């Protein structure tokens, strides 16, 4: 397994492929919502197995916290701890960058996954791209 980090739009081809497959094709998120202005400033992570991109995520530095987003694993690779591995790498990167708090917008179907990683939900359930979400946070 190989992990590759990039910053901004310098090398997004593999990340975009995974995000289009998971969010746009599987979940019907419009591409104009999926690809947003945060991509220009985010740290992007792509995980590879035998040279094939299989999982992705991003980390955006905000004023008082870091925002994790666009965490996705290709369908054929789910249930094999790749999501957990992506999150472990993202949390390590956030720590390296001096983050004290990380937040994310979890799809309700992924809430338990993030709770196992010690994220705590806060606020009310909201709609994002037609999918129910909840805000979650974790202190590092």
C-alpha positions in Angstrom: 0.0 0.0 0.0 1.3 3.4 -1.0 0.1 6.9 0.2 0.7 10.0 -1.8 0.1 13.6 -0.6 -0.3 16.7 -2.8 -1.3 20.3 -2.1 -3.8 22.3 -4.0 -4.5 21.4 -7.6 -0.9 20.2 -8.3 -1.8 16.6 -8.8 -5.5 15.8 -8.5 -6.1 13.4 -11.4 -6.2 10.2 -9.2 -8.2 11.9 -6.4 -10.7 13.2 -8.9 -11.2 9.8 -10.5 -12.1 8.3 -7.1 -14.3 11.2 -6.0 -16.2 11.1 -9.3 -16.8 7.3 -9.0 -18.0 7.4 -5.4 -19.7 10.8 -5.0 -20.8 11.7 -8.5 -21.7 8.3 -10.0 -22.7 6.3 -6.8 -24.2 9.1 -4.8 -25.5 11.4 -7.5 -23.6 14.5 -6.2 -23.4 17.1 -9.0 -19.8 17.5 -10.2 -20.0 21.2 -9.7 -20.6 20.7 -6.0 -18.1 17.8 -5.6 -15.2 19.8 -7.0 -15.1 23.1 -5.0 -12.9 26.0 -4.1 -11.4 24.1 -1.1 -9.5 21.9 -3.6 -7.3 24.8 -4.4 -6.0 25.1 -0.8 -6.4 21.5 0.5 -3.9 18.8 1.2 -5.0 15.8 -0.8 -4.2 12.2 0.0 -4.6 9.2 -2.3 -4.0 5.6 -1.3 -2.8 3.1 -3.8 -2.9 -0.7 -3.9 -0.6 -2.3 -6.5 -0.4 1.1 -8.3 -4.1 1.6 -8.5 -5.7 4.5 -6.7 -8.4 3.1 -4.3 -9.0 5.7 -1.5 -8.9 9.5 -1.1 -9.4 12.3 1.4 -8.5 15.9 1.9 -7.5 18.3 4.7 -8.2 22.0 4.7 -6.7 24.4 7.2 -9.3 26.8 8.5 -8.8 29.7 10.9 -9.3 27.8 14.1 -9.4 24.2 13.1 -8.7 21.8 10.2 -11.6 20.4 8.1 -11.5 16.8 6.8 -13.5 16.0 3.7 -14.0 14.0 0.6 -13.0 10.7 2.3 -13.9 7.9 -0.1 -13.0 4.3 -0.9 -13.8 2.6 -4.2 -16.6 0.1 -3.8 -14.5 -3.0 -4.4 -12.1 -2.0 -1.6 -14.6 -1.2 1.2 -14.6 -3.2 4.4 -10.8 -3.7 4.2 -9.8 -0.9 6.6 -8.7 1.5 3.8 -11.0 4.2 5.1 -9.5 3.8 8.6 -6.0 4.0 7.0 -6.8 7.1 5.1 -8.2 8.8 8.3 -5.1 7.7 10.3 -2.9 9.4 7.7 -5.1 12.5 7.6 -5.0 12.8 11.4 -1.2 12.4 11.4 -0.9 15.1 8.8 -3.2 17.5 10.8 -1.1 16.8 13.8 2.1 17.6 11.9 0.6 20.8 10.7 -0.2 21.8 14.3 -3.9 21.2 14.4 -5.6 21.2 17.8 -9.0 20.4 16.5 -10.3 18.6 13.3 -13.9 18.7 12.1 -15.8 17.0 9.3 -19.3 16.7 7.8 -20.2 13.0 8.1 -22.8 11.4 6.0 -25.2 9.8 8.5 -24.4 6.4 7.1 -20.7 7.0 8.1 -21.4 8.4 11.6 -20.5 5.2 13.4 -17.3 4.9 11.4 -16.1 8.3 12.6 -17.3 7.7 16.2 -15.0 4.6 16.3 -12.2 7.1 15.5 -13.3 9.2 18.5 -15.1 12.0 16.6 -18.0 13.5 18.4 -21.2 14.7 16.7 -22.5 18.2 17.3 -25.3 20.3 15.9 -28.3 19.3 13.9 -28.6 16.9 11.0 -28.4 18.9 7.7 -28.6 18.3 4.0 -25.6 18.5 1.8 -25.9 17.6 -1.9 -29.2 15.8 -1.1 -27.5 13.6 1.6 -28.1 13.8 5.3 -25.0 14.9 7.2 -23.9 15.6 10.8 -21.0 17.8 11.9 -18.4 16.0 14.0 -15.2 17.0 15.7 -12.1 15.6 17.5 -9.5 17.3 19.6 -5.9 16.2 18.9 
